[in-house]
Amino acid sequence: MGNWKPFHNNKERKTTVIVTGVTGQDGSNMCDYLLDNHDVQIYGGVRRISVPNYDNIQHLKNNENFILFNFDLSDSYSIRNAIIDIQPDYFINFAAQSFVKSSWDFPVQTFEDDALGVMHILESIRIFAPKCRFYNAGSSEEFGDVVQDMQDETHPLRPQSPYGAAKCAARHIVRVYRESYDLYAIQGWLFNHEGTRRGEEFVTRKISKGIAKFVHAIEKGLTPKPLQLGNIEAKRDWTDSVDFMEGVWLMLNQQGQPKEYVLASGETYKIREFLENVLNAAKIKFKKTGEGLSEKYFTNDGKLIVEISDKYYRHAEVELLLGNPARAEEELGWKRKTNFKELCEKMYFNDLELLRK
Ligand code: GDR
């Protein structure tokens, strides 16, 4: 990607990219990927909250190619004004209500942000910056109640949550705008993606941090607290978020009519396999008792490590996700770099190091 050339002819300024959701895992990883590999000016969209959370972008604070601006998906004027002022060449939307479980608690907010917000962006791009290339974060949750062993770009949309349904609505409107107005507007299907910047409510980070805390407590001579989890039988296809960012950029830089791609590892594991990989990384020998809601993980000397709680079960579950990245690998030349075991270890050791500091 080092020899990438901008598609636009504006020689007076750098290629200008809006990245929203910039304080989150994907937004911050995308900024790092772009700043490390390309000559770009980034405008990072941040939603104002009372307790600022800039941890993931602290290291960019003095980078002159990285400017923050206020952005809120629910305010069409903030979107319109940003597009008029910045005149972006690319708009990468990672802002969203992205926690599937919360989408049953906040269905309207989820739909407003994840579907209607996308429409606001598309309308502003159509009117004020029609050459801007737009990427919206799509999700394997759109496939939901899956009907193929491996899900690829032809899999029907069968969402199981208000979140999945909102992402499907966004996918349709992105396609309608692409076809009606000849916009370069796409929505990739990203399967689960994790890493050291993952939000702590998502299951992988909850496990890596929970087990790191368990180990750290023992190191300090304290009584470790057990971790509570929900359905650990569900299967997910996990990749390092860092690996996906290049895939997103490749999707945004296709020749000719843009296509939408699945990005995935092509492997699926139960949540319990993620947990057991982390326990192995922590060198904790464990035994299991009970089944279903009564299942528990103990250390060999009897300390409770994990228990199951129905509090973390969902109204409807996506039991299996397994993506087929063949088309992206063949046509975009994209390939993941970190495997599942490396991802589990990377997240656990990062959390342990943070606690030890
Ligand atoms: P997911 O991610 O819903 O797949 O969406 P999450 O990590 O929340 O759940 C994955 C699976 O783990 C099960 N689970 C638990 N989940 C959480 N959060 N907490 C628990 O204690 C727990 N115990 C078991 C869940 O039931 C589920 O089966 C993520 C998000 O990043 C989306 O925004 C994105 O679109 C998709 O991945 C691809």
Residues whose N, C-alpha, C, O or C-beta is under 5 A from the ligand:
A	BS01	GDR	S98 F99 V100 S139 S140 E141 L190 F191 N192 E201 F202 V203 T204 Q228 L229 G230 N231 I232 A234 I271 Y312 V318
